[in-house]
Amino acid sequence: MKSFDYTIKDEVGIHARPAGQLAKLCCKEFSSTVTISKGEKSASATKLMMLMGLGVKCGDVITVKAEGDDEDTAIEKVKEFLEENL
């Protein structure tokens, strides 16, 4: 399992558009399971409504975890996505 922490920089936090893009990326690109956590809450990165349900705002720190055959690639791509979009 690989993981990293990321501080959200987008003023609105994780909202519909980037959450949808992230879910699509994780669903189509990776066989690994990608999970996003904020505090005690966590959600599969492939589930749009669960991601939005985390209530991630600007300045919040999330933890991204990937577990599976392509976890290294998944972590790199998700980190790149977050840096570009959130």
Phi and psi in radians as a Rosetta constraint file:
Dihedral C 1 N 2 CA 2 C 2 CIRCULARHARMONIC -2.042 0.35
Dihedral N 2 CA 2 C 2 N 3 CIRCULARHARMONIC 2.605 0.35
Dihedral C 2 N 3 CA 3 C 3 CIRCULARHARMONIC -2.687 0.35
Dihedral N 3 CA 3 C 3 N 4 CIRCULARHARMONIC 2.826 0.35
Dihedral C 3 N 4 CA 4 C 4 CIRCULARHARMONIC -2.711 0.35
Dihedral N 4 CA 4 C 4 N 5 CIRCULARHARMONIC 2.762 0.35
Dihedral C 4 N 5 CA 5 C 5 CIRCULARHARMONIC -1.782 0.35
Dihedral N 5 CA 5 C 5 N 6 CIRCULARHARMONIC 2.569 0.35
Dihedral C 5 N 6 CA 6 C 6 CIRCULARHARMONIC -2.486 0.35
Dihedral N 6 CA 6 C 6 N 7 CIRCULARHARMONIC 2.362 0.35
Dihedral C 6 N 7 CA 7 C 7 CIRCULARHARMONIC -1.678 0.35
Dihedral N 7 CA 7 C 7 N 8 CIRCULARHARMONIC 2.161 0.35
Dihedral C 7 N 8 CA 8 C 8 CIRCULARHARMONIC -1.224 0.35
Dihedral N 8 CA 8 C 8 N 9 CIRCULARHARMONIC 2.242 0.35
Dihedral C 8 N 9 CA 9 C 9 CIRCULARHARMONIC -1.879 0.35
Dihedral N 9 CA 9 C 9 N 10 CIRCULARHARMONIC -0.297 0.35
Dihedral C 9 N 10 CA 10 C 10 CIRCULARHARMONIC -1.138 0.35
Dihedral N 10 CA 10 C 10 N 11 CIRCULARHARMONIC 2.353 0.35
Dihedral C 10 N 11 CA 11 C 11 CIRCULARHARMONIC -1.035 0.35
Dihedral N 11 CA 11 C 11 N 12 CIRCULARHARMONIC -0.532 0.35
Dihedral C 11 N 12 CA 12 C 12 CIRCULARHARMONIC -1.638 0.35
Dihedral N 12 CA 12 C 12 N 13 CIRCULARHARMONIC -0.243 0.35
Dihedral C 12 N 13 CA 13 C 13 CIRCULARHARMONIC 1.476 0.35
Dihedral N 13 CA 13 C 13 N 14 CIRCULARHARMONIC -2.693 0.35
Dihedral C 13 N 14 CA 14 C 14 CIRCULARHARMONIC -1.465 0.35
Dihedral N 14 CA 14 C 14 N 15 CIRCULARHARMONIC 1.905 0.35
Dihedral C 14 N 15 CA 15 C 15 CIRCULARHARMONIC -2.073 0.35
Dihedral N 15 CA 15 C 15 N 16 CIRCULARHARMONIC -3.085 0.35
Dihedral C 15 N 16 CA 16 C 16 CIRCULARHARMONIC -0.937 0.35
Dihedral N 16 CA 16 C 16 N 17 CIRCULARHARMONIC -0.895 0.35
Dihedral C 16 N 17 CA 17 C 17 CIRCULARHARMONIC -1.075 0.35
Dihedral N 17 CA 17 C 17 N 18 CIRCULARHARMONIC -0.990 0.35
Dihedral C 17 N 18 CA 18 C 18 CIRCULARHARMONIC -1.184 0.35
Dihedral N 18 CA 18 C 18 N 19 CIRCULARHARMONIC -0.533 0.35
Dihedral C 18 N 19 CA 19 C 19 CIRCULARHARMONIC -1.120 0.35
Dihedral N 19 CA 19 C 19 N 20 CIRCULARHARMONIC -0.720 0.35
Dihedral C 19 N 20 CA 20 C 20 CIRCULARHARMONIC -1.121 0.35
Dihedral N 20 CA 20 C 20 N 21 CIRCULARHARMONIC -0.731 0.35
Dihedral C 20 N 21 CA 21 C 21 CIRCULARHARMONIC -1.137 0.35
Dihedral N 21 CA 21 C 21 N 22 CIRCULARHARMONIC -0.713 0.35
Dihedral C 21 N 22 CA 22 C 22 CIRCULARHARMONIC -1.152 0.35
Dihedral N 22 CA 22 C 22 N 23 CIRCULARHARMONIC -0.763 0.35
Dihedral C 22 N 23 CA 23 C 23 CIRCULARHARMONIC -1.065 0.35
Dihedral N 23 CA 23 C 23 N 24 CIRCULARHARMONIC -0.754 0.35
Dihedral C 23 N 24 CA 24 C 24 CIRCULARHARMONIC -1.100 0.35
Dihedral N 24 CA 24 C 24 N 25 CIRCULARHARMONIC -0.780 0.35
Dihedral C 24 N 25 CA 25 C 25 CIRCULARHARMONIC -1.022 0.35
Dihedral N 25 CA 25 C 25 N 26 CIRCULARHARMONIC -0.872 0.35
Dihedral C 25 N 26 CA 26 C 26 CIRCULARHARMONIC -1.210 0.35
Dihedral N 26 CA 26 C 26 N 27 CIRCULARHARMONIC -0.556 0.35
Dihedral C 26 N 27 CA 27 C 27 CIRCULARHARMONIC -1.283 0.35
Dihedral N 27 CA 27 C 27 N 28 CIRCULARHARMONIC -0.737 0.35
Dihedral C 27 N 28 CA 28 C 28 CIRCULARHARMONIC -1.579 0.35
Dihedral N 28 CA 28 C 28 N 29 CIRCULARHARMONIC -0.532 0.35
Dihedral C 28 N 29 CA 29 C 29 CIRCULARHARMONIC -1.612 0.35
Dihedral N 29 CA 29 C 29 N 30 CIRCULARHARMONIC -0.514 0.35
Dihedral C 29 N 30 CA 30 C 30 CIRCULARHARMONIC -2.155 0.35
Dihedral N 30 CA 30 C 30 N 31 CIRCULARHARMONIC 2.523 0.35
Dihedral C 30 N 31 CA 31 C 31 CIRCULARHARMONIC -1.548 0.35
Dihedral N 31 CA 31 C 31 N 32 CIRCULARHARMONIC -0.305 0.35
Dihedral C 31 N 32 CA 32 C 32 CIRCULARHARMONIC -1.242 0.35
Dihedral N 32 CA 32 C 32 N 33 CIRCULARHARMONIC 2.695 0.35
Dihedral C 32 N 33 CA 33 C 33 CIRCULARHARMONIC -1.495 0.35
Dihedral N 33 CA 33 C 33 N 34 CIRCULARHARMONIC 2.152 0.35
Dihedral C 33 N 34 CA 34 C 34 CIRCULARHARMONIC -1.941 0.35
Dihedral N 34 CA 34 C 34 N 35 CIRCULARHARMONIC 2.241 0.35
Dihedral C 34 N 35 CA 35 C 35 CIRCULARHARMONIC -2.175 0.35
Dihedral N 35 CA 35 C 35 N 36 CIRCULARHARMONIC 2.407 0.35
Dihedral C 35 N 36 CA 36 C 36 CIRCULARHARMONIC -1.931 0.35
Dihedral N 36 CA 36 C 36 N 37 CIRCULARHARMONIC 2.281 0.35
Dihedral C 36 N 37 CA 37 C 37 CIRCULARHARMONIC -2.191 0.35
Dihedral N 37 CA 37 C 37 N 38 CIRCULARHARMONIC 2.515 0.35
Dihedral C 37 N 38 CA 38 C 38 CIRCULARHARMONIC -2.357 0.35
Dihedral N 38 CA 38 C 38 N 39 CIRCULARHARMONIC 1.897 0.35
Dihedral C 38 N 39 CA 39 C 39 CIRCULARHARMONIC 1.096 0.35
Dihedral N 39 CA 39 C 39 N 40 CIRCULARHARMONIC -2.213 0.35
Dihedral C 39 N 40 CA 40 C 40 CIRCULARHARMONIC -1.475 0.35
Dihedral N 40 CA 40 C 40 N 41 CIRCULARHARMONIC -0.254 0.35
Dihedral C 40 N 41 CA 41 C 41 CIRCULARHARMONIC -1.545 0.35
Dihedral N 41 CA 41 C 41 N 42 CIRCULARHARMONIC 2.522 0.35
Dihedral C 41 N 42 CA 42 C 42 CIRCULARHARMONIC -2.530 0.35
Dihedral N 42 CA 42 C 42 N 43 CIRCULARHARMONIC 2.743 0.35
Dihedral C 42 N 43 CA 43 C 43 CIRCULARHARMONIC -2.591 0.35
Dihedral N 43 CA 43 C 43 N 44 CIRCULARHARMONIC 2.579 0.35
Dihedral C 43 N 44 CA 44 C 44 CIRCULARHARMONIC -1.161 0.35
Dihedral N 44 CA 44 C 44 N 45 CIRCULARHARMONIC 2.378 0.35
Dihedral C 44 N 45 CA 45 C 45 CIRCULARHARMONIC -1.228 0.35
Dihedral N 45 CA 45 C 45 N 46 CIRCULARHARMONIC -0.168 0.35
Dihedral C 45 N 46 CA 46 C 46 CIRCULARHARMONIC -1.592 0.35
Dihedral N 46 CA 46 C 46 N 47 CIRCULARHARMONIC -0.069 0.35
Dihedral C 46 N 47 CA 47 C 47 CIRCULARHARMONIC -1.893 0.35
Dihedral N 47 CA 47 C 47 N 48 CIRCULARHARMONIC 1.779 0.35
Dihedral C 47 N 48 CA 48 C 48 CIRCULARHARMONIC -0.940 0.35
Dihedral N 48 CA 48 C 48 N 49 CIRCULARHARMONIC -0.924 0.35
Dihedral C 48 N 49 CA 49 C 49 CIRCULARHARMONIC -1.160 0.35
Dihedral N 49 CA 49 C 49 N 50 CIRCULARHARMONIC -0.604 0.35
Dihedral C 49 N 50 CA 50 C 50 CIRCULARHARMONIC -1.164 0.35
Dihedral N 50 CA 50 C 50 N 51 CIRCULARHARMONIC -0.708 0.35
Dihedral C 50 N 51 CA 51 C 51 CIRCULARHARMONIC -1.064 0.35
Dihedral N 51 CA 51 C 51 N 52 CIRCULARHARMONIC -0.809 0.35
Dihedral C 51 N 52 CA 52 C 52 CIRCULARHARMONIC -1.185 0.35
Dihedral N 52 CA 52 C 52 N 53 CIRCULARHARMONIC -0.524 0.35
Dihedral C 52 N 53 CA 53 C 53 CIRCULARHARMONIC -1.182 0.35
Dihedral N 53 CA 53 C 53 N 54 CIRCULARHARMONIC -0.257 0.35
Dihedral C 53 N 54 CA 54 C 54 CIRCULARHARMONIC -1.210 0.35
Dihedral N 54 CA 54 C 54 N 55 CIRCULARHARMONIC -0.378 0.35
Dihedral C 54 N 55 CA 55 C 55 CIRCULARHARMONIC 1.150 0.35
Dihedral N 55 CA 55 C 55 N 56 CIRCULARHARMONIC 0.723 0.35
Dihedral C 55 N 56 CA 56 C 56 CIRCULARHARMONIC -1.347 0.35
Dihedral N 56 CA 56 C 56 N 57 CIRCULARHARMONIC 2.154 0.35
Dihedral C 56 N 57 CA 57 C 57 CIRCULARHARMONIC -1.945 0.35
Dihedral N 57 CA 57 C 57 N 58 CIRCULARHARMONIC 2.993 0.35
Dihedral C 57 N 58 CA 58 C 58 CIRCULARHARMONIC -1.022 0.35
Dihedral N 58 CA 58 C 58 N 59 CIRCULARHARMONIC 2.308 0.35
Dihedral C 58 N 59 CA 59 C 59 CIRCULARHARMONIC 1.614 0.35
Dihedral N 59 CA 59 C 59 N 60 CIRCULARHARMONIC -0.227 0.35
Dihedral C 59 N 60 CA 60 C 60 CIRCULARHARMONIC -1.249 0.35
Dihedral N 60 CA 60 C 60 N 61 CIRCULARHARMONIC 2.573 0.35
Dihedral C 60 N 61 CA 61 C 61 CIRCULARHARMONIC -1.796 0.35
Dihedral N 61 CA 61 C 61 N 62 CIRCULARHARMONIC 2.207 0.35
Dihedral C 61 N 62 CA 62 C 62 CIRCULARHARMONIC -1.964 0.35
Dihedral N 62 CA 62 C 62 N 63 CIRCULARHARMONIC 2.732 0.35
Dihedral C 62 N 63 CA 63 C 63 CIRCULARHARMONIC -1.995 0.35
Dihedral N 63 CA 63 C 63 N 64 CIRCULARHARMONIC 2.246 0.35
Dihedral C 63 N 64 CA 64 C 64 CIRCULARHARMONIC -1.891 0.35
Dihedral N 64 CA 64 C 64 N 65 CIRCULARHARMONIC 2.231 0.35
Dihedral C 64 N 65 CA 65 C 65 CIRCULARHARMONIC -2.171 0.35
Dihedral N 65 CA 65 C 65 N 66 CIRCULARHARMONIC 2.449 0.35
Dihedral C 65 N 66 CA 66 C 66 CIRCULARHARMONIC -2.289 0.35
Dihedral N 66 CA 66 C 66 N 67 CIRCULARHARMONIC 2.365 0.35
Dihedral C 66 N 67 CA 67 C 67 CIRCULARHARMONIC -2.431 0.35
Dihedral N 67 CA 67 C 67 N 68 CIRCULARHARMONIC 2.167 0.35
Dihedral C 67 N 68 CA 68 C 68 CIRCULARHARMONIC 2.621 0.35
Dihedral N 68 CA 68 C 68 N 69 CIRCULARHARMONIC -2.971 0.35
Dihedral C 68 N 69 CA 69 C 69 CIRCULARHARMONIC -1.083 0.35
Dihedral N 69 CA 69 C 69 N 70 CIRCULARHARMONIC -0.639 0.35
Dihedral C 69 N 70 CA 70 C 70 CIRCULARHARMONIC -1.986 0.35
Dihedral N 70 CA 70 C 70 N 71 CIRCULARHARMONIC 0.637 0.35
Dihedral C 70 N 71 CA 71 C 71 CIRCULARHARMONIC -1.078 0.35
Dihedral N 71 CA 71 C 71 N 72 CIRCULARHARMONIC -0.609 0.35
Dihedral C 71 N 72 CA 72 C 72 CIRCULARHARMONIC -1.097 0.35
Dihedral N 72 CA 72 C 72 N 73 CIRCULARHARMONIC -0.823 0.35
Dihedral C 72 N 73 CA 73 C 73 CIRCULARHARMONIC -1.124 0.35
Dihedral N 73 CA 73 C 73 N 74 CIRCULARHARMONIC -0.751 0.35
Dihedral C 73 N 74 CA 74 C 74 CIRCULARHARMONIC -1.047 0.35
Dihedral N 74 CA 74 C 74 N 75 CIRCULARHARMONIC -0.807 0.35
Dihedral C 74 N 75 CA 75 C 75 CIRCULARHARMONIC -1.072 0.35
Dihedral N 75 CA 75 C 75 N 76 CIRCULARHARMONIC -0.799 0.35
Dihedral C 75 N 76 CA 76 C 76 CIRCULARHARMONIC -1.061 0.35
Dihedral N 76 CA 76 C 76 N 77 CIRCULARHARMONIC -0.821 0.35
Dihedral C 76 N 77 CA 77 C 77 CIRCULARHARMONIC -1.193 0.35
Dihedral N 77 CA 77 C 77 N 78 CIRCULARHARMONIC -0.694 0.35
Dihedral C 77 N 78 CA 78 C 78 CIRCULARHARMONIC -1.186 0.35
Dihedral N 78 CA 78 C 78 N 79 CIRCULARHARMONIC -0.702 0.35
Dihedral C 78 N 79 CA 79 C 79 CIRCULARHARMONIC -1.077 0.35
Dihedral N 79 CA 79 C 79 N 80 CIRCULARHARMONIC -0.783 0.35
Dihedral C 79 N 80 CA 80 C 80 CIRCULARHARMONIC -1.055 0.35
Dihedral N 80 CA 80 C 80 N 81 CIRCULARHARMONIC -0.774 0.35
Dihedral C 80 N 81 CA 81 C 81 CIRCULARHARMONIC -1.041 0.35
Dihedral N 81 CA 81 C 81 N 82 CIRCULARHARMONIC -0.837 0.35
Dihedral C 81 N 82 CA 82 C 82 CIRCULARHARMONIC -1.083 0.35
Dihedral N 82 CA 82 C 82 N 83 CIRCULARHARMONIC -0.755 0.35
Dihedral C 82 N 83 CA 83 C 83 CIRCULARHARMONIC -1.096 0.35
Dihedral N 83 CA 83 C 83 N 84 CIRCULARHARMONIC -0.618 0.35
Dihedral C 83 N 84 CA 84 C 84 CIRCULARHARMONIC -1.416 0.35
Dihedral N 84 CA 84 C 84 N 85 CIRCULARHARMONIC -0.522 0.35
Dihedral C 84 N 85 CA 85 C 85 CIRCULARHARMONIC -2.044 0.35
Dihedral N 85 CA 85 C 85 N 86 CIRCULARHARMONIC -0.401 0.35
